[in-house]
Structure formats: structure tokens, C-alpha cells
């Protein structure tokens, strides 16, 4: 039901006095009297006829929430807090620990003879196997073994350092048969240098491997196919200086190393172990606007939602800690048994897919209602992942752009009870100098309520120094503007008709005088759900509404 002439309580009482002043002024100024007579009319006028649905009311209280309606029409509030959102490079800190390949060629009489006879000589070195040891490093210093069988490199470089004091020019050919560029060509590069009889040649060459694909399943080593690949190196020494005698102790030395290796996509066995997914302390108070109200939610749920794009099979998570810290600094357990909250995380089977695992917590699992009470608190959480990477024929993979994220979703069906919601509103107030006297003032309210709540109001009047001069009603907050209809067992009103509450307040003469002289008014509201003192829980449905009709009758004198 949409709002008709939407007007809140603050607007009602602003109009109550403003229109009470303006209507007689407009009415009698139109009579065009030329004398200085005082007029004492009887004025009666409606002020407000407004209908507001329950959704309109709730949106003013909880602007940060999202409303849902179930099949029965029961309203729910939904909040979401992001716990973490990690890329694999944030969670899995691979320490490759690669050791360089070291090679050397020593001069011998036989080698020098071959160079002189043939004009050059090529030496094919035995295939070298480049091995590294990627490990997942945890915050506590522990790690577990990672076995990679193939890699798409995001960034990496091969650094080739060499020095030669053979004096002759030469060339080094480097071939990695199972390292391919984006066009499918395997790595095949050469390094050349010129003759230098007077000093050794020392140089370094850096090869950019960004975007290369490395297939380690075809290594010539038979004992394993993980974390290693073959590098073939051959050296050509040319006779570029005739009749040159190579020094007896001459040598050619080189090293090959991989630097800054980082992956785009990795396939393999990522080991067994556990590591922290998220650990943090966050402010958590979705109902702070209710202050110190008596507040109880009968059926809230927390849903731990973990979305993963990491293709690790048989990965579980568990909640190591879930507590909240209250304003006194005390830790309060939320779950009866935190270690029982261990949802198995479903892994995607295709790179680029994401899958979501849900674990719903209710009051049967812990103190969910207490967590959602409207008091300041910090939520402390710690969530771990456990990997037992027995792939069962499925190839595990990690892509740098598809990580793991978690949200804490709070779903609150509007089913419960609330009381002691008090709030004040201070307004400027001035009836004006034309209204010289009010002899009588009566305020009438007709409230139709199809809403399980009682609401009360008191109006206080202040002078220019903000000192209290009077109140509109006697006995404190004693005007029930809204009364709750009788409810059935299903939480709905028993009658299909709204409950009509009619109130009439006659303002006594001394209070009228204080009203005229006041400069400010304070509106004090109090609200509670139906049968709150009996600890009754009520349900809030979408079709609830309140219709407010407010009018006044006054007699008084107006100066012309």
C-alpha cells in the first residue's frame, strides 16, 4: 500500500499549531473590517488525513537494509557484511626457492686442438633439470608442499650470466623444449660474444618469459613430473684469432636462474594443510538506531557465504573463532560449538567458474539474537581452510584472477518484540502576534491501525531559554495515538478491519497561555510492540498500515 499524503509525526504537530494560527487569520482578513474590533470565532478544521504502509515506516528506521517479502507476506530485513575477498596471490604465497643451474667448460689440450683444426668446436652439455620448490607459506611460518605440473606464467624472467677467457669469440645456444610462447614456439635463444684476447668477457642476458606456458609433465627425469623442467645448453667456441694460444687455465662459466616467477594459471597437486582465510575485527550493529530499546528477534539467521574460484578439491573451512566484544570489553561466544561449523567448500571444475557454499546459523547454533541486539559491539571472526588435495581424477588448478571471498549475510524475519523505543524531536514554535487570545483548544485524533504496535506521545513547551513551561497532556506520555488490534496465533490481527482509536484532549486555560508564549516544542515519542509486557512475539506483514486523522477546535480572539 502506497503512501497517501505522506506525513510523519513531526509534520503532524507542526501543522497542528501552524494551521491553527493561519486558518483564522485567513478567514477573517477576507471580511475586510475597517474598525479595531476583536473577533472571537469558533474554528474547527481537519489537519491530517494520511495513510502509511509498514514498508514506508520501516524504511525511515533502517535505511541501510534491503526488504524481502516471503510467500505469506512476512517482511524480512537483510544486511550483508563483507568478511574478505582474496585473490590466490593474497592467500597462497608461493615461495619458489629456485636454485640456479651452474655450468663450466675447462680448457684442455684436446679441446684447443679441435678448435684449431676445425675453426670452431661445439660442446653439447648434458641436459640440465631446473627444479624449484613452491610452498604455501602460512602466517605462523608453517608450510605445505605444492606440486605443480604445468604453469601459465604471468611474469617471469630467465637470467643467463656467463664469463669466458678463452679469448676467441663464441656462442651459447639455450633450448627449453617444453616452454612455449603464445604462438606455440618452444624457447630457443642464443647469446654471442666477440673475441677478447686481453681480458675475459663477462655479460648477462635477461629473457622475458611473461605469458609463456611451461609443461613439466614431459621432463626427462623419470622419478617425478612436478616442479622441474629441462634446459639444454650447447657452447660453440670459434677460432677467430689465428695462431692464438688459449691459456691453459682458461674456462667458460655460466649460470641460469629464474627470477620473479609468478603464475597466471597453475595446475597440479597443491598439497595438504590449512591456512587462514580471514581473521579480523569489524564493527557490527545493524540496529544502532534503536539505542537501548528492549529488543528481541525470534528467528534471525546468519549465513556464512563463501564463494571460491579456486579449483582445489576436498577443501573444507571451519570457524576457529566467532565472538563479539561488548561495550565493557567482554568477549561473548556466539556459537555453542564453533568447530562444528565446517562447511565443505565446493570447488569449480572449470577455470573461470565460481561456486558458492552456504552455512546457515540460527538460534539453535548459538546466540544469534544476542548478537543482533541494538548495542555497540565488535564482531571478531577467524576462518581457516583445510585442504586435503586428493583430486580423485580431477585436476586441481589456481588462476590468479579467481580467488575466494566470504560474506556474512543477516536475514531477519520481522518476528519478535520491541519496547522502550523513546526518542525526542525539538522544533521552533511561534503562534504569532496576531492571535491575541485562545479561549479554548481541543485536539482530536482518529487512528486506524492494522499494525501490532502501541505508540504514545507527549508534547513539551519551552521558552526562549529552553526552559520547560508546560506539557500538552497531563500524566507524562499518556496519549495512545495508536493502539494494537487483537492478534491471532498466526501473528495477524483477528479482524480484517483496522482498530480505530479515538482520543480527544481539552487543553486547560493555563496551558493555553503557556502555549502562546512558547518558542520551542519538544515531541517525545514512545513505542512498543503489542502485548510487549507479556513477552509476546509479533509478526510484521507487508499489508500492515496506519491511517492518521487529526483535527482541532479552538475559540479565540484575533486582532485586526
Phi, psi and omega in degrees: 000128184273162182286135172250116182053058186301129182207128180271178184297325179299317180294326180302312186277340169294314180291328181306315182268326180294314179291325176301335176273317190285321186300311179295325179298314180294321183295313189268341173291337179285349180281348176056051176283136181259352180265180183257037181286155171262130179258138179237075182279166169256119184249131172224130184205143170283148180249314188222137168221093189230137176243131181230130179279166181295325179296321179296320180293315184291327180296333178285336182268325188231076185288340184269002185258168175244134181264138172235155178232126179274185186296334180273354183094001179289132181275147174227146171258142180230130176237154178221132176239127176281126179271311177199161177209097187247142165275159178304326180292342175278323186270315185256097182271091183288126173254103188285326174055037184288141175256140183290155170274131182244127179228154180207145174234120180262146177286140175223158177304321181294319179295316180297322179296316179297322179295318183289323183287319189261353183083343174191165177213135180252133178242116176268114182280155176301148179302129176263146177249117180271120184241143173222166186231080179291134179221146173276120182263124179268166180298329182275005178093349179281164178207166174222154191291140176239130179244112183255131179255342176202151185220136160261117186279130175279313175207144178183163179214144172256126181251122181245113177253137177211160173213145181216132172239029173291341181087321179284161172286167181192186182208143173242125176257129181240125180229130174241100192294340185242025173244117189240143174276184185294342179264005178087007179274134180281159186291125180207104185228160179228151175234126181243154174214160181265166180294150179206087184285341187267335180209161181289146174270126176231129183205168176220145179229132179248125178252124179282123181252014180303131177084359180284154174250130183243117180256108183265003181282352184246022177295147181286346177289132187271344188278340181200155176245012185253147165057029179202149178213160187270141172231123178256126181235132173229149184237133175244123175248124186257147176273084183262354178236105182300142176058026180271129178267116178288138179300143183300324183263018180294150179206161171239123183240144177210157172226147175235128178218156178255130183239148173055040181290126177216144190259150166267314180211131181233137175244148176154203178248115188263023166080180178238136180166192177218153179209154182287127174277319181200141178208118186196170173235124182232150172291134184217105177201079183292348182239038183296336182291347179272356173057235183262027181295153170283118197218125178218131177252126188278331189215051178280160175225143169252133178240117174277115186245114182244120180250128186231137170248012181267124186274052177261120182283155175055048177253126177249162171231159174211151180272112179282325183209135173210099182223166169232148181254123183274183184294340177271002180084010181274140175274134181236121178294139178263318183259144176294322182217087185303324184289349177281347180272085184229076178289135173286126183274120178286131183263142174291152179254353180232135178299131180101344176279155170231145178232149185240134176248135181243143172224112185266134179243135179234185177296345175285340180266339184176195186269066184289318180297321178295322178299325184269007177296149187279063174232155180294135181201158173247132178265125180249123180227153177212117185236130180248158170245143177239124181249126169236085197277057170273098194287345179051045178089346177272133180276125180279150182208159174222130174247138187296338184264356183235101186252222185219137183223157179220141173234152172250107181265132179247118177247124186234095170300136182284076183220111184163207181213153180210140179209171178061036172270108182238136174206153185243156176218124181255131182232147170290148188209130179202115180286344178097162185274344181288331180274098188280333184201137169246120181275325179208150180214126178233131178249132182238136177230133171240113182244118174263121185237123167243062191206129186278066183206154171246140178227142182230159183212145168225147180240124177250146180248137182236150175273189184295342178263013181064024177271140182291129177249326183190173172231157185286321183242147179277154174081029177076217181278092189235012180251101178284097179295324182232133173241145184278138173289162178290134186254149175268183183294335180275004179089354180266156173301142180294325181262148175282348180267142177293151178276128181263124176245119182247129179228144177226125183241118175267122183274127183286155186304319181296324178291323177301317179299317179294327177297315182298324184271357184282153178246342180219152171233149176240123176263120180247120184253150171221140186219143174206152177285162184299139178055037184297319182297337178268010181057038178277137174265136181243159178245141181252115181257162187296330186271008176291148179202167175226133173245125184247127173235121183232134177218174179214160173224131183215150167238146181183181180245140180237130178277141176243000000 
